[in-house]
Amino acid sequence: MVDNYSVLIASYVMDQVLDAKEQIEAREMYWEVVSSDTSKEGYLERAEERLLGCIEKNPFVGEPHVLLSQVYLGKKRFKEAEREAEKGLRLLLQWGSPWDKRMSWEGWIAWVRVLLMKSQDQSWPDVSWGILNLGLVR
């Protein structure tokens, strides 16, 4: 007899198999974005291009969607930012563990919730100090 609590239900992402080459290419595109100088001219355009490429090659992890949401917020493209934040949040919740280990899973969840809230409010700070002051306190 099997009880209802002993059955593990895996997320659909566990059913997907990516080619190793695609995984590496996706990781490299992602890493280019996170390690680039954000103050350089054209950063947001280049970041958007690289994150879209990363997502195309590996659509099963949340962090690229989270960063793309942040890029869209920086460009005041609020609907697109909301869409990507929702996708990123859904994937992070499905995994229950971060793909990008630079921050804890809880940190990613907290950050994407801020991005989702700001995209729904259709507001985003224009200066670094404003970004440092973001939070879920109203």
HELIX and SHEET records of a PDB file:
HELIX    1   1 TYR A   12  ASP A   15  5                                   4    
HELIX    2   2 ALA A   20  VAL A   34  1                                  15    
HELIX    3   3 TYR A   43  LYS A   57  1                                  15    
HELIX    4   4 GLU A   63  GLY A   74  1                                  12    
HELIX    5   5 PHE A   78  TRP A   95  1                                  18    
HELIX    6   6 TRP A  105  ASP A  121  1                                  17    
HELIX    7   7 SER A  128  LEU A  132  1                                   5    
END                                                                             
